[in-house]
Every structure is written in structure tokens, then in C-alpha cells.
Amino acid sequence: MQALCDRRSLGLRGSNPERHAKVSIKPLSDFRMFFQVDSGIFAALTDMFTPVAEPRSRLLDKILRNANIDQIAAEMDFSRVYLLSWSSYIVRTDSAVKTLEDMDRAGVRVGSARGDSPEIYLSRTLRNAALKRYENPSAAEAVRLLRAREIEVWAANRQRLIEMAAGASDLRVLPGNYTGVRQAIAVAKGNMAAVEAIDRFLTRSRDSGLIQAAIERAGLTASAGAAP
């Protein structure tokens, strides 16, 4: 298996207080499309991966759909984080919630998609507001919930919120972000040569501005940033 990995704001190296997050996997070809790297560079990178037999690949897919961090770390190794995808909130324009700090108050109902990184993060950090979880809600359903006043706040990836607000003059995205989902590359367990090669590539890409250029080309400057 060779894949981009959304680490859901969790660090797989060292201590980790959030042990039961889901991890999403995307094909490595998405990596080439995002960076628009030369085919020779891409081939050199992919040659470093350890192939995973199809039965084991299916097993990994099953693990990743219902995984905690310990299970994932037992099957895969990860590159350095190269991208932070921001998460924030959207509210009605008449809402009393004006800042991130206003949100966590008694009586405030916060909606989020079950299993998404905002829901995982908020389930561990909210102290006073009530978190309401929804199964695979569409953007239209989130807008309906806000307009119907079933919730005061919707939590999601900032890019999704910007797109929601663009088509709804009665909604606004709060300034600032409460967490960043960390993007990395996953390889088969034990292939540290691949991890080291990919880390070198990602470090050069950060330092040369390639990652930032990819973010700008994708129109994500308001919702993502290159990891330090």
C-alpha cells in the first residue's frame, strides 16, 4: 500500500493523547497531482515503497475504516507532516457566537460529522457546549440545521465552511482555526528507507516553496498551510 494519509490531527510518533481517531487514506497519485511533481521524481519516490499483497491491503483498508492509532501504527510507518488543513466553525450571521472563544458556552449546540477530525477533536476539548453528531451529513443538511436553529454552530474543515458560506448570505465563518489536520504519507511497516527518502523530499519541498505553491494553485490558501 502506498498512500497519502490524513493523520486526523494526531502524532503517531511519541506520546499521543488521542488514541481512537479514524485515518483516511488516498491514493499516492493524489500526491503527484497536488504537487505536480516531475514523473521521474514521482517514480523514484514510489520505487521506495514496499509492495503490500492484495489480501493484506484489504486487511489494512478494514483496519483503517475502524482503527485506533495503535492498530494503524502496528501496520504502517509515516513520513513527516507536510500540510496542515485547518478546521473552524460556521454560524448564522445573527449568532451571538463571534469568536472561537465564544463557542464553548453552556447552551450552545455544536454540530459535526461523526468520525471527522472536528468531531474527534471537540469530543475531547469541549467543556460547556453540547456536541451533536450527525452521520454523513451533506453541506445542505448542515445549512438546514443552522437555519432551523437545531444547532448554533457547525464544525468542519475550513474549506468546506468557506464553500458553504459562499452560497449563503445568512451564514459566516468564524475567524481563526481551532485545530489543524496533519497530512502525511503512509508506507508499509518497517520500510524506513522509504520514510527517510520521502522526508527528504518533503523537507526540500517545504524549503523551496513547492508545498506553498501547490496550496496556492489548489486555491486553499485560506484553509491550509505548509507544516513547519
C-alpha positions, 0 to 999 in steps of 0.5 A, a space after each residue: 500500500 502506498 498512500 497519502 494519509 490524513 493523520 486526523 490531527 494526531 502524532 503517531 510518533 511519541 506520546 499521543 493523547 488521542 488514541 481512537 481517531 479514524 485515518 483516511 487514506 488516498 491514493 499516492 497519485 493524489 500526491 503527484 497531482 497536488 504537487 505536480 511533481 516531475 514523473 521521474 521524481 514521482 517514480 523514484 519516490 514510489 520505487 521506495 515503497 514496499 509492495 503490500 499483497 492484495 489480501 493484506 491491503 484489504 486487511 489494512 483498508 478494514 483496519 483503517 475504516 475502524 482503527 485506533 492509532 495503535 492498530 494503524 501504527 502496528 501496520 504502517 510507518 509515516 513520513 513527516 507532516 507536510 500540510 496542515 488543513 485547518 478546521 473552524 466553525 460556521 454560524 448564522 450571521 445573527 449568532 451571538 457566537 463571534 469568536 472561537 472563544 465564544 463557542 464553548 458556552 453552556 447552551 450552545 449546540 455544536 454540530 459535526 460529522 461523526 468520525 471527522 477530525 472536528 468531531 474527534 477533536 471537540 469530543 475531547 476539548 469541549 467543556 460547556 457546549 453540547 456536541 451533536 453528531 450527525 452521520 454523513 451529513 451533506 453541506 445542505 443538511 448542515 445549512 438546514 440545521 443552522 437555519 432551523 436553529 437545531 444547532 448554533 454552530 457547525 464544525 468542519 474543515 475550513 474549506 468546506 465552511 468557506 464553500 458553504 458560506 459562499 452560497 449563503 448570505 445568512 451564514 459566516 465563518 468564524 475567524 481563526 482555526 481551532 485545530 489543524 489536520 496533519 497530512 502525511 504519507 503512509 508506507 508499509 511497516 518497517 520500510 524506513 528507507 522509504 520514510 527517510 527518502 520521502 522526508 527528504 523530499 518533503 523537507 526540500 519541498 517545504 524549503 523551496 516553496 513547492 508545498 506553498 505553491 501547490 496550496 496556492 494553485 489548489 486555491 486553499 490558501 485560506 484553509 491550509 498551510 505548509 507544516 513547519 
